[in-house]
Amino acid sequence: MEPFGHTFTCLEDETILEGARRHPVFLRYGCKNGACGTCKVQLVDGDVELAASSYALPPAERDRGTILVCQSYPVDDCVIDVAAMNLDEEEFYSGDKAGQYAMAVESNEALTPDIRRLILRHAEHVVMPFAAGQFVNVTVPGTDAERSYSMSNGSADNDRIELICKVIQGGLFSNFLTEHARPGVPVTVTGPFGLMSVRLSHRGIVMVAGGSGLAPLLSMLTDQAQRGAPREVTLFFGARTRQDLYGFDELAGLQTVLPDLRFVPVLEDPHPGWSGATGLVTEAIARYRTDWSGHDAYLCGPPGMIEAATELLVRRGVRAGNVYSDAFVPTGKTPVG
């Protein structure tokens, strides 16, 4: 394993990440299902069997030898270069940094017909430090399955975590949410994971959210408010109908502290009397401003929305290197949901 010259053995039917986690080394990872792209490395030699979504690993990257260690099964002896993970030697040999935390349901609130806010509080006198924009893996009670959700509260309020969860019909965790997640029910959480966070800069910020993708952006904005950050922020939130929008109260509160925060809700199917933006969220972004140069972009939501918004914003002046995204990919239905 370059650049550290370390070797280890993977068991049969074990991914590279699973093999690494059995040894005292650390590789950056997140969702473990190929959706987030955190664990990208370069395959230098050898061959792997790779199962990953085209969004997390586009064909052009595959052609250059990029792989996801959470989805890569070694076919023979392999050499991988983990330099893209920006690990120093101390970090690499520190082992897996993710912690496991015993928590309990504090509240479970329906925000829309298919979005819920789940608040979990630490059941023991140990808190999980996290950075705004990160996510956790929640173990579905009674199973070994995990689901990934971003925190929506600010990192200063780490005595609890607030998760915004999309309800998927037939989903394993969705069934827990709708049928069993009552106050006091124990839940195991592992994390934090992810590199999504507001980068230090004097540039303005454009944020784009869809569905439960508003969660990490709320967390990042809350942190900005708590730190008194003066940056200009324009947040677009795309939804199908008015009943699919949420977060108005939180954003109104943030606007009292962040006077340069502009919130633009966008409806594809507006009801009579709706006076806000309409159409696809990318159409609203294009109408709002013709030139987005001098901005950083943070995009969270469905892969299709992120792909379209990235293409538009880069075309309108945002540097490709200043676009940061987190795709929210449903894991599926029972037994994976």
PyMOL commands that set and color helices and strands:
alter all, ss='L'
color gray80, all
select helices_A, chain A and resi 16-21+59-63+83-85+89-92+172-179+211-227+242-244+248-257+281-288+303-315+320-322
alter helices_A, ss='H'
color red, helices_A
select strands_A, chain A and resi 40-45+48-50+66-68+72-74+79-81+99-112+115-122+135-139+146-150+160-166+186-193+204-210+233-239+261-267+277-278+295-301+323-327
alter strands_A, ss='S'
color yellow, strands_A
deselect
rebuild
show_as cartoon
